[in-house]
Amino acid sequence: MSGVRERIRQHLQVLAEEVGARPPGSPANRQATAYVEQVLTNAGYPPLAAPFTTRWWEPGDGHLEVGGVPVGVMPNPYSPAGDVRGRAVPVAGIDQLEALPTAAGEVLVLTDELASGQLLPAAFPFLDLPEHRRIRAALHRLAPTAVVAVSDHWEPILEDPDLPFPSTTIPTELGCDLQPGDDLHLVVSGAVHPGDGVNLSARIGDSDRRLVLCAHLDSKATTPGAFDNAASVAILLALTELGHLDGLPVEVVLFNGEDHIDSCGEVAWLAATDLGRVVGACNLDGVGLIGRRTSLTSLACPEPVASQLGDWVTCHDRWVPAEPWVESDHAIFALRGIPAVAITTEDVHALLGGLAHTADDTLEVLDLDLLAGIAADLPSLVTLLATALTTPAPHDQGG
Ligand SMILES: [Zn+2]
């Protein structure tokens, strides 16, 4: 598998260094998909493209002044550009937000309950929550001049192209002195553009009933996305082109929208696919971090398969079992009752804050030997899954 390590390194260099940030719809994203398409075509598996249109955000700068004193900030993704002033109106909870008569001419400062996690954007297709709907409706009705969220959550609180005011998220330590009536001046740049893109999928074996082996190739606009998720894509490309998946009933799918507000790629792929022929899915997202083991969990798997997976993990060094997590591209299968396996890094949720979606997610955080080891182990895992899920259970065999 020494060739695998070198190919993984080369794919990573193209995706995370030469292309870099590749949000769906952007020119960089099309560069990434053109590269992936070429690799799969050269491997003898010209991929099918599931196209989509979307909106992508070109990052800009941010600047906030409190009573004339500058505070450096990052604009929220998809914030409209603007240079606006207004009085600060701190709001800590949903009830308090809904009780405001208006916020015209004012800057809403979201804290506590309103800034404890990312507000789901209206465009996200797979989940909505009643409290998030209430917050979005109140923000639209109040029509503030701008919004400043004060939060230590690892992601910006607002990332929603349908919110019409400039906004930013600032860390709690910078926002703790903001008082009602403070004079705020917010300047944000950046732009939202229309764009298009594709998912790419390559059928390996000739069986119509197949296991989807997938990873997302897109990244946020603010990161080279080496760990999240060029490393997984590099593994799947290397395995495909070096023939390690040949003959398996597998469809390799490179999704293009896992880190995007409207999951444009996943929606397009689902619309173009007969899920009745998909026996299961195995998703890689966030693998190969230096000093960490690789984790595996299963969702919606029948018991014999789940315990076979447990045995497989026990027999393989540097793999650990994980608790099920309902996110990323395995969730779109599991939530439809299709058995799904998720592969990531142990304790990944504790690691996300300082790494994923940031400029620090570069090749330096990755262990190439670990990635090559994952690639070496994957064919046996895929074979186990494909065999277990395409073989009818004894009671289905008739007679
Ligand atoms: Zn990811």
Residues whose N, C-alpha, C, O or C-beta is under 5 A from the ligand:
A	BS01	ZN	D228 N229 D285
